[in-house]
Amino acid sequence: MATEIYRDAWGIPHLRAGSAAELAHAQGLVTARDRAWQLEVERHRAQGTSASFLGASALTWDRFARRARVDDTARRCFADLERRDPGTARWVRAYVDGVNEGLADGTAPEFARTGLTPGRWEPWTPLGVWLATHILFAGFPAKLWREQVATHLDADAIGLFATDGPGTSGSNGWLVGGERTVTGQAVIAGDPHRWIEDPGVYQQIHLSCPEFDVVGLAVPGVPGIAHFGHTGSVAWAITNAMADYQDLYRERLRRTGAGVEALGPDGVWRRASRHTETIEVAGEEPVEVEVIETARGPVIIGGPEGIDGDPADPAYDGDGQAHPPAPPMAISLRYPPRVTGDLGFGALLPLLRARRVADVDRAFDRWAEPVNVVQAADTEGGVLHRVAGRVPLRAEANSLRVVPAWEPGHEWDGWHVPPRAGLTDGVAVMANQRGPAEPLGVEFAPPHRADRIAALLAGRERWSAADMPALHTDTHLASASPLLDHLDALDDLTPEAAALRDRLRGWNRHMDAGSADAALYAAVRGAVVRHLAAHPAFAALTTPPAYPEVFQPWLALVPRVGFALEHLLRAEELYGIDRPAAVRAAVEDVALRPPAGVWGDTHRLAPWRALEPERPYDEPGLSGDHDCVLCTSGVPGLTDRAARGPAARYVWDLARREDSRWVVPLGASGVPGSPHHRDQLPLWLAGDLVPVVTDWTRLKKETDV
């Protein structure tokens, strides 16, 4: 049969073909036509060449991508895929062929503005896009922060700042078993929390051929439907497991006449691979980058001569004692795909072909990165709640801090068996909390979202797919309690501050966009964060080391205080800081200059774009907050603008797939000016969802290919 491309009323592509390979070609073709600019940005980011058209602002990422060997790792993984799973490799090639065909006539105004001409995708490019998208998901830069905290405070202080930190992505997800639904069949629902990007990070799509018929959310640039899908008889969804599976090693490097050597744990200096690459920068001179790789992994920070501003750290061991000057700073990154040559692409086709939970389970046995919590259910009553992905077995210190490469005991020794869990009272909730993945991680999200979802689900005996948006959009903020408790205990306030305190005593703790009380709470919270961060006890943490800029979000003090505020306010003692005084000063500050409006006036959507539009959008105000189920996250103490939030919402109904629904923040098209570029935004804001259409007679045929 000819490959057919259809669209629904929202411009979502529905593709029908005679084979999986033809369907992959069509998926690549349609994605390139709808999102040519996005695909080319992602390709260049994976290659470390985005500064060539985006300019110096992209240079820090390109340096990291080059030094971390992202593109080279993708090449290795594809070569391994061809050896181990040639059928999947051919399927990926078919997708790439479709992308290249679609890019030939893809349009986007950004190309003209930057002078960029779409280039050629290679068979390994989808693997590079996947790796570049997820390499920071496990938050390994948090280990750099812990080094700072342990060095300048003490090791006990690490726990005070432990939370779902900057740059870490999370999600909500819940599975309601058939015994708790009105239809007797399971419902799976949730929303991945990621950076809100324009174009969006998820693509709604329908893929149909004789082997399978699947609707779901694809990652543009990657074939198939990895994270969220519904085949009609089985559905699955994931959240970030918050596992720790990447290690940082402090290296001792030296130059020799032959190149660079690294000291190993056996006391032997061994040759490290070394070469130089050139990064082109639009409007500026090219930049050379030295790429070094030891037996542990690529060196991503420093080198034989250290880094600017850090020639030697006399207390790098973090024990608070005086030491001789340390060797120049060099830190390498060890991450599973670089070690194994496997990115888990072998799971993608089996997921599409899945008919039952057991099929999904076997497919996720092949999963590699990122490490996720998976939920699945099928029409025969089967359910699944497990962790999927590859986490190395190694010393506990590896998970906590930067470890010395020259000392034994920090090697990897096999892989963890992914944990499994079940349902409780017919329900399973995943929201990055300490759940089945706890043995695999260090820092997890606070339990508020998971607890709130579980409490809401417990409030009704039977649920339907149509009930789920009320959970998606819940705005209760349980993490407000510690600050409100401090505030409630204050007396001898000025009349204005006392009135503010009394008003917040009566606040319903919902972060609704139209709430003036929510705006007042956020203003007080931000002021408390700034007062704490400015205390002399934290002075040494205000200026991070001269690490590459790409790691700075994990090292900035104000965001760290903001996201760990609960711990800092509830700790038995906080390095002599008078916390009631800080709260008093904050409420007095806000009472003098209270916010004039409501929470949505400042808590506004702030999507990431590789290139800002010539005519900026008037982005809307948002409900929600970091610890709400409606997780729209600003940075307390720094900005109320929300760059993170639900990158999609989905409801998978196992009783009738046609009763499933979904939505993305903007729209199906990545082309500015398209009628489907931002047409889902009003629904996303209101908590409404778009019907999932699988009846081909209700679709409009676009073309045959």
C-alpha positions as CSV (number, residue, x, y, z in Angstrom):
1,M,0.0,0.0,0.0
2,A,1.1,3.6,-0.5
3,T,2.2,5.5,2.6
4,E,-0.6,7.9,3.5
5,I,-0.4,11.1,5.6
6,Y,-3.6,12.3,7.3
7,R,-4.2,15.2,9.7
8,D,-6.8,15.8,12.4
9,A,-8.4,19.1,13.3
10,W,-5.3,20.0,15.4
11,G,-2.8,19.3,12.6
12,I,-1.6,16.2,14.4
13,P,-0.1,13.7,11.8
14,H,-1.6,10.3,11.4
15,L,0.5,8.0,9.2
16,R,-0.4,4.7,7.6
17,A,2.0,2.5,5.6
18,G,2.6,-1.0,4.4
19,S,5.6,-1.8,6.7
20,A,7.4,-0.5,9.8
21,A,10.3,0.8,7.6
22,E,7.9,2.7,5.3
23,L,6.2,4.1,8.3
24,A,9.5,5.2,9.8
25,H,10.4,7.0,6.6
26,A,7.0,8.8,6.7
27,Q,7.5,9.7,10.3
28,G,10.9,11.3,9.5
29,L,9.5,13.1,6.5
30,V,6.5,14.6,8.3
31,T,8.6,15.6,11.3
32,A,11.1,17.4,9.0
33,R,8.2,19.2,7.3
34,D,6.6,20.2,10.5
35,R,9.7,20.9,12.5
36,A,12.6,21.5,10.2
37,W,14.2,24.2,12.3
38,Q,13.9,22.2,15.5
39,L,15.5,19.1,13.9
40,E,18.4,21.1,12.6
41,V,19.0,22.8,16.0
42,E,19.0,19.4,17.7
43,R,21.3,17.9,15.1
44,H,23.8,20.7,15.5
45,R,23.5,20.5,19.3
46,A,24.3,16.8,19.2
47,Q,27.3,17.5,17.0
48,G,28.5,20.5,19.0
49,T,28.1,22.8,16.0
50,S,25.2,25.1,17.1
51,A,27.4,28.1,17.6
52,S,28.1,28.2,13.9
53,F,24.7,29.8,13.4
54,L,23.4,30.7,16.8
55,G,26.6,32.6,17.8
56,A,28.6,32.8,21.0
57,S,25.6,32.1,23.3
58,A,25.7,28.5,22.1
59,L,29.4,28.0,22.6
60,T,29.2,26.7,26.1
61,W,26.9,23.9,25.1
62,D,29.1,23.1,22.0
63,R,32.2,22.8,24.1
64,F,30.4,20.4,26.5
65,A,29.0,18.3,23.6
66,R,32.5,18.0,22.0
67,R,34.3,17.3,25.3
68,A,31.6,14.8,26.4
69,R,31.9,13.0,23.0
70,V,28.2,13.1,22.3
71,D,28.4,12.7,18.6
72,D,31.1,10.1,18.8
73,T,29.1,8.1,21.4
74,A,26.1,8.2,19.0
75,R,28.3,6.8,16.2
76,R,29.6,4.0,18.4
77,C,26.1,3.1,19.6
78,F,24.7,3.0,16.1
79,A,27.6,0.8,15.0
80,D,26.8,-1.5,17.9
81,L,23.1,-1.5,17.0
82,E,23.9,-2.6,13.4
83,R,25.8,-5.6,14.8
84,R,23.3,-6.6,17.5
85,D,20.0,-5.6,16.0
86,P,20.3,-5.0,12.2
87,G,16.5,-4.8,11.8
88,T,16.2,-1.8,14.2
89,A,19.2,-0.2,12.5
90,R,17.5,-0.4,9.1
91,W,14.4,1.1,10.7
92,V,16.4,4.0,12.1
93,R,18.0,4.5,8.7
94,A,14.6,4.6,7.1
95,Y,13.6,7.4,9.5
96,V,16.7,9.3,8.7
97,D,16.1,9.0,4.9
98,G,12.6,10.5,5.6
99,V,14.1,13.3,7.5
100,N,16.6,14.1,4.7
101,E,13.8,14.0,2.2
102,G,11.6,16.3,4.3
103,L,14.4,18.8,5.0
104,A,14.8,19.3,1.3
105,D,11.5,21.1,1.2
106,G,11.1,22.0,4.9
107,T,10.4,25.7,5.6
108,A,11.1,27.8,8.6
109,P,11.7,31.6,8.9
110,E,14.6,30.9,11.3
111,F,16.7,29.5,8.4
112,A,16.6,32.8,6.6
113,R,17.3,34.8,9.7
114,T,20.4,32.8,10.6
115,G,21.6,32.0,7.1
116,L,21.4,28.3,8.0
117,T,20.9,25.7,5.2
118,P,19.5,22.4,6.4
119,G,22.2,19.8,6.3
120,R,22.3,16.0,6.0
121,W,21.3,13.6,8.8
122,E,23.5,10.5,9.3
123,P,22.1,7.2,10.5
124,W,23.4,7.9,14.0
125,T,22.0,11.4,14.3
126,P,18.8,10.3,16.0
127,L,20.9,8.6,18.7
128,G,22.9,11.8,19.1
129,V,19.7,13.8,19.5
130,W,18.5,11.4,22.1
131,L,21.8,11.5,24.0
132,A,22.1,15.3,23.8
133,T,18.5,15.7,25.1
134,H,19.0,13.4,28.1
135,I,22.7,13.5,29.1
136,L,22.0,16.1,31.9
137,F,18.8,14.3,33.1
138,A,20.5,12.5,35.9
139,G,21.9,15.8,37.2
140,F,25.5,14.8,37.6
141,P,26.5,18.4,38.0
142,A,24.8,18.2,41.4
143,K,28.0,16.4,42.5
144,L,30.0,19.5,41.8
145,W,27.5,21.4,44.1
146,R,27.9,18.8,46.8
147,E,31.7,19.2,46.7
148,Q,31.2,22.9,47.2
149,V,28.9,22.5,50.1
150,A,31.1,19.9,51.8
151,T,34.2,21.9,51.3
152,H,32.8,25.3,52.6
153,L,30.3,24.0,55.2
154,D,30.5,20.3,56.0
155,A,29.3,17.0,54.6
156,D,26.2,17.1,56.8
157,A,25.1,20.3,54.9
158,I,24.7,18.3,51.7
159,G,21.4,16.9,53.0
160,L,20.1,20.4,53.8
161,F,20.2,21.3,50.1
162,A,19.0,17.9,48.8
163,T,15.9,18.4,46.6
164,D,14.8,18.3,43.0
165,G,17.3,20.8,41.9
166,P,17.8,23.2,39.0
167,G,18.0,21.5,35.6
168,T,16.5,18.2,36.8
169,S,13.4,17.1,34.9
170,G,10.5,15.3,36.5
171,S,7.0,14.2,35.8
172,N,3.7,13.1,37.3
173,G,2.1,9.8,36.4
174,W,-0.6,7.6,37.8
175,L,-2.1,4.3,37.0
176,V,-5.7,3.5,38.2
177,G,-6.5,-0.2,37.9
178,G,-9.7,-1.5,36.5
179,E,-11.1,-2.2,39.9
180,R,-11.1,1.6,40.6
181,T,-12.5,2.8,37.2
182,V,-16.1,3.1,36.0
183,T,-15.4,1.0,32.9
184,G,-13.5,-1.8,34.7
185,Q,-10.4,-1.1,32.6
186,A,-7.3,0.8,33.7
187,V,-6.6,4.4,33.0
188,I,-3.0,5.9,32.9
189,A,-2.5,9.6,33.1
190,G,0.2,12.2,33.8
191,D,2.3,14.9,32.5
192,P,6.1,15.1,31.9
193,H,7.7,18.2,33.4
194,R,10.5,19.5,31.2
195,W,11.8,22.7,29.9
196,I,8.9,24.2,27.9
197,E,10.4,24.7,24.4
198,D,9.1,26.2,21.2
199,P,8.8,24.0,19.2
200,G,7.7,21.5,21.8
201,V,9.8,18.6,23.0
202,Y,7.0,16.1,22.4
203,Q,5.2,15.5,19.1
204,Q,1.7,14.0,19.0
205,I,1.6,11.3,16.4
206,H,-0.3,8.2,15.2
207,L,1.6,5.4,13.5
208,S,-0.2,2.6,11.7
209,C,1.0,-0.4,9.6
210,P,0.1,-4.1,9.5
211,E,2.5,-4.8,12.5
212,F,1.1,-2.1,14.8
213,D,-1.2,0.8,15.3
214,V,0.1,3.2,18.0
215,V,-0.8,6.8,19.2
216,G,1.6,8.6,21.4
217,L,4.1,11.3,22.1
218,A,7.3,11.1,20.1
219,V,10.6,12.9,20.6
220,P,11.2,14.9,17.4
221,G,14.3,13.5,15.7
222,V,13.8,10.0,17.1
223,P,11.8,7.3,15.4
224,G,8.9,5.5,17.1
225,I,7.2,6.4,20.4
226,A,9.4,5.9,23.4
227,H,7.9,7.5,26.4
228,F,4.1,7.6,26.2
229,G,2.1,5.3,23.9
230,H,-1.2,3.4,23.4
231,T,-1.5,0.5,21.0
232,G,-5.2,-0.1,21.6
233,S,-4.6,-3.1,23.8
234,V,-1.8,-1.9,26.0
235,A,-0.6,1.6,27.1
236,W,2.6,2.8,28.8
237,A,4.0,6.0,30.4
238,I,7.2,7.0,32.2
239,T,8.6,9.5,34.7
240,N,12.2,10.3,35.5
241,A,13.4,7.8,38.1
242,M,15.9,10.3,39.6
243,A,18.5,7.5,39.5
244,D,22.2,8.2,39.7
245,Y,24.0,6.5,36.8
246,Q,26.8,8.9,35.8
247,D,30.0,9.4,37.7
248,L,32.5,12.3,37.9
249,Y,36.2,11.5,38.5
250,R,38.9,13.9,39.5
251,E,41.8,13.1,37.2
252,R,45.5,13.6,37.6
253,L,46.8,14.4,34.1
254,R,50.2,15.2,32.8
255,R,51.6,16.1,29.4
256,T,54.4,14.1,27.8
257,G,56.1,14.3,24.5
258,A,53.6,11.8,23.2
259,G,50.5,13.5,24.5
260,V,48.6,13.3,27.8
261,E,48.7,10.6,30.5
262,A,46.3,9.9,33.3
263,L,47.1,8.3,36.7
264,G,45.0,5.2,37.2
265,P,43.9,3.4,40.4
266,D,46.8,1.0,40.1
267,G,49.3,3.8,40.4
268,V,50.3,3.6,36.7
269,W,50.2,6.5,34.3
270,R,48.5,5.6,31.1
271,R,48.1,7.3,27.8
272,A,44.8,9.2,27.4
273,S,43.3,9.8,24.0
274,R,43.7,13.4,22.9
275,H,42.9,15.6,19.9
276,T,41.8,19.1,19.1
277,E,38.6,20.2,17.5
278,T,37.5,23.6,16.1
279,I,34.2,25.1,16.8
280,E,32.9,27.7,14.3
281,V,31.2,30.7,16.0
282,A,28.9,32.9,14.0
283,G,30.3,36.5,13.9
284,E,33.4,35.6,15.8
285,E,36.7,33.8,15.4
286,P,36.7,29.9,15.6
287,V,37.5,28.4,19.0
288,E,39.7,25.4,19.5
289,V,38.7,22.7,22.1
290,E,41.1,20.1,23.4
291,V,39.3,16.7,23.7
292,I,40.8,14.3,26.2
293,E,39.5,10.9,27.3
294,T,40.9,8.7,30.1
295,A,40.0,5.1,31.0
296,R,37.2,6.6,33.1
297,G,35.6,8.7,30.4
298,P,35.8,12.1,28.6
299,V,37.4,15.0,30.5
300,I,34.6,17.6,30.6
301,I,36.2,20.1,33.0
302,G,39.7,21.4,33.0
303,G,42.8,19.5,31.8
304,P,46.5,19.0,32.5
305,E,46.8,22.8,33.3
306,G,43.5,23.0,35.2
307,I,40.9,25.6,34.5
308,D,41.0,29.4,34.6
309,G,40.5,30.7,38.1
310,D,41.2,27.3,39.8
311,P,45.0,26.6,39.5
312,A,44.9,24.6,42.8
313,D,42.3,23.9,45.4
314,P,44.0,23.3,48.8
315,A,40.9,21.6,50.4
316,Y,39.5,19.7,47.5
317,D,39.1,16.5,49.6
318,G,36.3,18.3,51.5
319,D,37.4,17.3,55.0
320,G,38.0,20.8,56.2
321,Q,41.7,20.2,56.9
322,A,44.6,22.0,55.3
323,H,46.2,20.2,52.4
324,P,49.1,20.7,50.1
325,P,48.0,22.4,46.8
326,A,45.9,19.9,44.7
327,P,46.9,19.0,41.2
328,P,45.3,21.2,38.5
329,M,41.6,20.6,38.1
330,A,40.5,17.9,35.6
331,I,37.2,16.1,35.9
332,S,36.0,13.2,33.7
333,L,32.5,11.9,33.1
334,R,31.6,8.2,33.0
335,Y,28.2,7.5,31.6
336,P,26.7,4.1,30.5
337,P,26.3,4.5,26.7
338,R,30.0,5.6,26.5
339,V,30.9,2.4,28.3
340,T,28.5,-0.1,26.7
341,G,27.9,1.3,23.2
342,D,24.2,0.9,23.8
343,L,21.6,3.7,24.0
344,G,18.6,1.4,24.3
345,F,17.2,1.9,20.8
346,G,16.5,-1.8,20.7
347,A,13.5,-1.2,22.9
348,L,11.7,1.1,20.4
349,L,10.3,-1.3,17.9
350,P,9.2,-3.9,20.5
351,L,7.3,-1.1,22.2
352,L,5.4,-0.3,19.1
353,R,4.7,-4.0,18.5
354,A,3.5,-4.6,22.1
355,R,0.1,-6.2,22.7
356,R,0.2,-6.9,26.4
357,V,2.0,-5.7,29.5
358,A,4.4,-8.6,29.3
359,D,5.5,-7.2,25.8
360,V,6.1,-3.7,27.3
361,D,8.0,-5.3,30.2
362,R,10.3,-7.2,27.8
363,A,10.8,-4.1,25.7
364,F,11.9,-2.1,28.7
365,D,14.4,-4.7,29.6
366,R,16.4,-3.3,26.7
367,W,16.1,0.3,27.9
368,A,19.3,2.1,28.7
369,E,19.1,5.9,29.2
370,P,17.6,7.9,30.8
371,V,16.5,5.7,33.7
372,N,12.8,5.9,34.1
373,V,9.9,4.6,36.2
374,V,7.5,2.8,33.9
375,Q,3.7,2.2,34.3
376,A,1.7,0.1,31.8
377,A,-1.7,-1.6,31.7
378,D,-3.5,-3.8,29.1
379,T,-7.1,-4.7,28.3
380,E,-6.7,-8.1,30.0
381,G,-6.1,-6.6,33.4
382,G,-2.3,-6.7,33.4
383,V,-0.4,-3.9,35.1
384,L,3.2,-2.9,35.3
385,H,5.1,-0.6,37.7
386,R,8.9,-0.9,37.4
387,V,12.2,0.9,36.8
388,A,13.9,0.7,33.4
389,G,17.4,1.6,32.5
390,R,21.0,0.9,33.3
391,V,22.5,1.9,36.7
392,P,26.1,0.8,37.5
393,L,27.1,-1.0,40.7
394,R,29.8,0.9,42.4
395,A,30.9,2.5,45.7
396,E,28.4,4.7,47.4
397,A,30.9,7.6,47.2
398,N,30.6,7.6,43.5
399,S,26.9,8.6,43.8
400,L,27.6,11.4,46.2
401,R,30.7,13.3,45.1
402,V,33.5,13.7,42.7
403,V,35.8,10.7,43.4
404,P,39.6,10.4,42.8
405,A,40.4,8.5,39.7
406,W,43.8,7.5,41.0
407,E,42.4,5.7,44.1
408,P,41.1,2.1,43.9
409,G,37.5,1.3,44.8
410,H,35.6,3.5,42.4
411,E,35.3,1.2,39.4
412,W,32.0,0.0,38.0
413,D,31.2,-3.7,38.7
414,G,28.1,-4.7,36.8
415,W,24.6,-3.3,36.8
416,H,21.7,-3.0,39.2
417,V,18.7,-5.2,38.7
418,P,15.9,-2.7,38.0
419,P,13.4,-2.6,40.9
420,R,9.7,-3.4,40.6
421,A,6.6,-2.3,42.5
422,G,2.9,-3.0,42.5
423,L,-0.3,-1.1,43.1
424,T,-1.7,0.0,46.4
425,D,-5.5,0.0,46.7
426,G,-5.7,-0.3,42.9
427,V,-3.5,2.7,42.3
428,A,0.2,3.5,41.6
429,V,1.6,7.0,41.6
430,M,5.0,8.2,40.2
431,A,6.1,11.7,40.7
432,N,9.9,11.5,41.1
433,Q,9.5,10.7,44.8
434,R,11.3,8.0,46.8
435,G,9.5,5.0,45.3
436,P,10.7,1.9,43.6
437,A,13.8,3.7,42.3
438,E,15.0,4.7,45.8
439,P,17.9,2.2,45.9
440,L,19.3,3.7,42.6
441,G,19.3,7.4,43.5
442,V,20.5,10.1,45.9
443,E,18.2,13.0,45.6
444,F,14.5,12.7,44.8
445,A,11.7,15.2,44.4
446,P,9.9,16.1,47.6
447,P,6.9,13.8,48.2
448,H,4.3,16.6,47.9
449,R,3.1,15.9,44.3
450,A,3.0,12.1,44.8
451,D,1.2,12.5,48.2
452,R,-1.3,15.0,46.7
453,I,-2.1,12.8,43.7
454,A,-2.6,9.7,46.0
455,A,-4.8,11.7,48.3
456,L,-7.0,12.9,45.5
457,L,-7.3,9.5,44.0
458,A,-8.3,8.1,47.4
459,G,-11.1,10.6,47.6
460,R,-13.2,8.7,45.0
461,E,-13.9,5.0,44.6
462,R,-14.3,5.0,40.8
463,W,-12.6,7.1,38.2
464,S,-13.0,7.8,34.5
465,A,-10.7,9.1,31.9
466,A,-12.7,12.3,31.8
467,D,-12.0,12.9,35.5
468,M,-8.2,13.1,35.1
469,P,-7.7,16.8,34.0
470,A,-8.8,17.8,37.5
471,L,-5.8,16.1,38.9
472,H,-3.5,17.5,36.2
473,T,-4.4,21.0,37.2
474,D,-4.4,20.8,41.0
475,T,-2.6,23.8,42.5
476,H,-2.3,23.0,46.2
477,L,1.1,23.8,47.6
478,A,2.0,21.6,50.5
479,S,5.6,22.8,50.7
480,A,4.3,26.2,51.9
481,S,3.9,24.9,55.4
482,P,7.4,25.5,56.9
483,L,7.4,29.1,55.8
484,L,3.9,29.7,56.9
485,D,4.7,28.1,60.3
486,H,7.6,30.5,60.8
487,L,5.4,33.4,59.7
488,D,2.6,32.4,62.1
489,A,5.0,32.4,65.0
490,L,6.0,36.0,64.5
491,D,4.8,38.8,66.7
492,D,5.8,42.5,67.3
493,L,5.4,43.1,63.5
494,T,4.6,46.5,62.1
495,P,0.8,46.9,61.4
496,E,1.4,46.4,57.6
497,A,3.4,43.2,58.2
498,A,1.0,41.9,60.8
499,A,-1.9,42.4,58.3
500,L,0.1,40.5,55.6
501,R,0.8,37.7,58.1
502,D,-2.9,37.5,59.0
503,R,-3.9,37.4,55.4
504,L,-1.6,34.5,54.6
505,R,-2.9,32.7,57.7
506,G,-6.3,32.5,55.8
507,W,-4.8,31.6,52.4
508,N,-6.1,28.3,50.9
509,R,-2.5,27.4,49.8
510,H,-3.5,27.1,46.1
511,M,-1.2,28.8,43.6
512,D,-3.9,29.9,41.2
513,A,-3.0,32.4,38.5
514,G,-5.8,34.8,39.7
515,S,-4.9,34.6,43.4
516,A,-3.6,37.8,45.1
517,D,-2.7,35.7,48.2
518,A,-0.6,33.4,46.1
519,A,1.3,36.4,44.8
520,L,1.9,37.6,48.3
521,Y,3.1,34.2,49.5
522,A,5.5,34.0,46.5
523,A,6.8,37.5,47.2
524,V,7.5,36.6,50.9
525,R,9.1,33.3,49.9
526,G,11.4,35.0,47.4
527,A,12.4,37.6,50.0
528,V,13.2,34.8,52.6
529,V,15.3,33.0,50.0
530,R,17.3,36.2,49.2
531,H,17.8,36.9,52.9
532,L,19.1,33.4,53.6
533,A,21.3,33.3,50.6
534,A,22.9,36.7,51.6
535,H,23.8,35.4,55.1
536,P,27.6,35.4,55.8
537,A,27.3,31.7,56.7
538,F,26.8,30.9,53.0
539,A,29.3,33.6,51.7
540,A,31.7,31.0,50.4
541,L,28.9,29.5,48.2
542,T,28.0,32.7,46.4
543,T,30.9,32.4,43.9
544,P,31.1,29.0,42.3
545,P,34.3,27.7,40.8
546,A,35.2,28.6,37.3
547,Y,33.5,25.5,35.9
548,P,32.0,25.7,32.3
549,E,28.9,27.8,32.1
550,V,26.7,24.8,31.2
551,F,27.0,23.6,34.8
552,Q,26.3,26.9,36.5
553,P,22.5,26.3,37.1
554,W,23.4,23.5,39.5
555,L,26.0,25.8,41.3
556,A,24.1,29.0,41.8
557,L,23.3,29.7,45.5
558,V,19.9,31.5,45.2
559,P,18.2,28.7,43.3
560,R,19.7,26.1,45.6
561,V,18.3,27.9,48.6
562,G,15.0,28.4,46.9
563,F,14.4,24.8,46.0
564,A,15.7,23.5,49.4
565,L,13.8,26.1,51.4
566,E,11.8,23.5,53.3
567,H,14.9,21.7,54.6
568,L,16.6,25.0,55.5
569,L,13.6,26.3,57.5
570,R,13.0,23.0,59.3
571,A,16.6,22.0,60.1
572,E,17.3,21.8,63.8
573,E,20.1,24.3,63.4
574,L,21.4,26.3,60.4
575,Y,25.0,27.4,60.9
576,G,23.9,30.2,63.4
577,I,21.4,31.7,61.0
578,D,18.5,33.3,62.8
579,R,15.7,32.1,60.6
580,P,12.8,33.8,62.4
581,A,14.7,37.1,61.9
582,A,15.1,36.3,58.2
583,V,11.4,35.6,57.8
584,R,10.6,38.8,59.8
585,A,12.8,40.9,57.6
586,A,11.2,39.3,54.5
587,V,7.6,39.9,55.5
588,E,8.5,43.5,56.5
589,D,10.1,44.0,53.1
590,V,7.1,42.7,51.2
591,A,4.6,44.7,53.5
592,L,6.4,47.9,52.4
593,R,6.3,46.9,48.7
594,P,3.6,44.3,48.2
595,P,2.9,42.9,44.7
596,A,0.2,44.9,43.0
597,G,-1.6,42.1,41.3
598,V,-2.1,38.4,41.2
599,W,0.2,35.4,40.9
600,G,-0.3,35.1,37.1
601,D,1.0,38.6,36.6
602,T,4.6,37.6,37.3
603,H,4.3,33.8,37.0
604,R,4.3,33.7,33.2
605,L,5.2,31.2,30.6
606,A,8.8,31.6,29.4
607,P,9.5,29.0,26.7
608,W,13.1,28.2,25.6
609,R,13.8,29.0,22.0
610,A,17.1,28.6,20.2
611,L,16.3,31.9,18.4
612,E,13.9,34.5,19.9
613,P,11.1,35.6,17.5
614,E,11.3,38.9,15.8
615,R,8.0,39.8,17.3
616,P,7.9,38.4,20.9
617,Y,4.8,36.7,22.1
618,D,2.8,38.1,25.0
619,E,3.1,34.9,27.1
620,P,0.3,34.0,29.4
621,G,0.2,33.9,33.2
622,L,0.1,30.5,34.8
623,S,-1.3,28.7,37.8
624,G,0.8,26.2,39.7
625,D,4.2,26.1,41.3
626,H,7.2,23.9,41.6
627,D,5.7,21.5,44.2
628,C,2.1,21.6,42.9
629,V,0.8,18.7,40.8
630,L,0.4,21.5,38.3
631,C,4.2,21.9,38.3
632,T,5.0,25.2,36.6
633,S,8.3,26.1,38.0
634,G,10.0,29.4,38.4
635,V,13.1,29.9,40.6
636,P,12.2,31.2,44.0
637,G,14.2,34.2,45.0
638,L,15.3,34.8,41.4
639,T,12.3,34.8,39.0
640,D,8.6,33.9,39.0
641,R,8.8,33.2,35.2
642,A,8.2,29.6,34.4
643,A,10.6,27.9,32.0
644,R,9.6,24.4,33.2
645,G,6.2,22.8,33.3
646,P,4.0,20.1,31.7
647,A,5.6,19.5,28.3
648,A,2.5,17.4,27.5
649,R,-0.5,15.9,29.2
650,Y,-2.0,12.6,28.4
651,V,-4.9,10.3,29.5
652,W,-4.7,6.7,28.2
653,D,-8.0,4.9,28.5
654,L,-7.7,1.1,28.2
655,A,-11.5,0.6,27.8
656,R,-11.7,2.6,24.6
657,R,-8.7,4.2,23.1
658,E,-10.9,6.8,21.4
659,D,-11.7,8.2,24.9
660,S,-8.1,8.9,25.5
661,R,-7.0,12.6,25.3
662,W,-3.8,14.6,25.2
663,V,-2.4,18.1,24.8
664,V,0.9,20.0,24.3
665,P,1.7,23.5,25.5
666,L,1.8,25.1,22.1
667,G,0.8,23.1,19.0
668,A,1.6,20.3,16.6
669,S,3.5,22.6,14.1
670,G,6.9,24.1,14.8
671,V,6.5,26.7,12.0
672,P,5.7,30.2,13.3
673,G,2.6,31.5,11.6
674,S,1.1,28.0,11.1
675,P,-2.5,27.7,12.3
676,H,-1.3,24.8,14.4
677,H,1.8,26.5,16.0
678,R,0.0,27.6,19.2
679,D,-3.6,26.5,18.8
680,Q,-3.4,24.1,21.8
681,L,-2.1,26.8,24.2
682,P,-5.6,27.9,25.4
683,L,-6.5,24.3,26.1
684,W,-3.3,23.6,27.9
685,L,-3.8,26.7,30.1
686,A,-7.3,25.7,30.9
687,G,-6.5,22.1,31.7
688,D,-8.5,20.8,28.7
689,L,-7.2,18.1,26.4
690,V,-7.6,17.2,22.7
691,P,-9.4,14.0,21.7
692,V,-7.2,11.2,20.5
693,V,-8.6,10.3,17.0
694,T,-7.9,6.9,15.5
695,D,-10.9,6.6,13.1
696,W,-9.4,7.3,9.7
697,T,-12.8,8.4,8.3
698,R,-12.6,11.4,10.7
699,L,-9.2,12.5,9.4
700,K,-8.3,14.7,6.4
701,K,-5.9,13.1,3.9
702,E,-3.0,15.3,3.2
703,T,-0.9,13.3,0.7
704,D,0.5,9.9,-0.4
705,V,4.3,9.5,-0.3
